[in-house]
């Protein structure tokens, strides 16, 4: 029988994949980004200032397409 804690961890969600815009690239290999919801964070990885990136678990995972956000009221 598998460990109950291992089985429980399998049903928990992993870190979400978020889209952010690069504000500042620091010399120590980190970057300050602004998320689409308005929050900011300093994450590991680099890129081009003004570029959109995917962020997961405090690390840049890659370049994201530069799409505009649309809110639709229902």
C-alpha positions as CSV (number, residue, x, y, z in Angstrom):
1,X,0.0,0.0,0.0
2,X,1.4,3.4,-1.0
3,X,2.2,6.0,1.7
4,X,-0.9,8.1,2.5
5,X,1.1,11.4,2.5
6,X,2.4,10.6,-1.1
7,X,-1.1,9.9,-2.3
8,X,-2.4,13.2,-0.7
9,X,0.4,15.3,-2.3
10,X,-0.6,13.9,-5.7
11,X,-4.1,15.5,-5.6
12,X,-2.7,18.9,-4.5
13,X,-2.3,21.4,-7.3
14,X,1.3,22.4,-8.3
15,X,2.5,26.0,-8.6
16,X,0.4,27.9,-11.2
17,X,1.9,29.1,-14.5
18,X,1.5,32.9,-14.4
19,X,2.1,35.6,-17.1
20,X,4.1,38.7,-16.2
21,X,5.9,41.6,-17.8
22,X,9.6,42.3,-17.0
23,X,10.2,45.6,-15.3
24,X,13.9,45.4,-14.2
25,X,16.7,43.0,-15.0
26,X,19.2,42.8,-12.1
27,X,22.9,41.9,-12.4
28,X,22.6,38.9,-10.0
29,X,20.4,36.8,-12.4
30,X,17.1,37.9,-11.1
31,X,14.3,40.0,-12.6
32,X,11.5,42.1,-11.2
33,X,8.2,41.4,-12.9
34,X,4.7,42.7,-12.7
35,X,1.9,40.1,-13.0
36,X,-1.3,40.7,-15.0
37,X,-3.3,41.0,-11.7
38,X,-1.1,43.9,-10.5
39,X,1.3,42.3,-8.1
40,X,5.1,42.4,-8.4
41,X,7.8,39.9,-7.6
42,X,11.6,39.3,-7.9
43,X,12.1,36.0,-9.7
44,X,15.1,34.0,-11.0
45,X,15.9,34.3,-14.7
46,X,16.4,37.1,-17.2
47,X,14.8,38.5,-20.2
48,X,14.1,41.8,-22.1
49,X,12.6,44.7,-20.2
50,X,9.0,45.1,-21.4
51,X,8.7,41.5,-22.6
52,X,6.1,39.0,-21.4
53,X,7.2,35.9,-19.7
54,X,5.8,32.8,-18.0
55,X,6.6,32.5,-14.3
56,X,6.2,29.4,-12.1
57,X,7.5,28.8,-8.6
58,X,9.6,32.0,-8.6
59,X,11.4,31.2,-11.8
60,X,11.0,32.4,-15.4
61,X,10.0,29.5,-17.6
62,X,10.0,31.1,-21.0
63,X,8.8,33.9,-23.2
64,X,5.0,34.5,-23.3
65,X,3.1,36.0,-26.3
66,X,2.3,39.7,-25.8
67,X,-1.5,39.5,-25.8
68,X,-3.8,42.2,-24.4
69,X,-6.2,41.3,-21.5
70,X,-9.9,41.5,-22.2
71,X,-12.5,41.5,-19.4
72,X,-16.0,40.6,-20.3
73,X,-18.8,41.4,-17.8
74,X,-21.6,38.8,-17.7
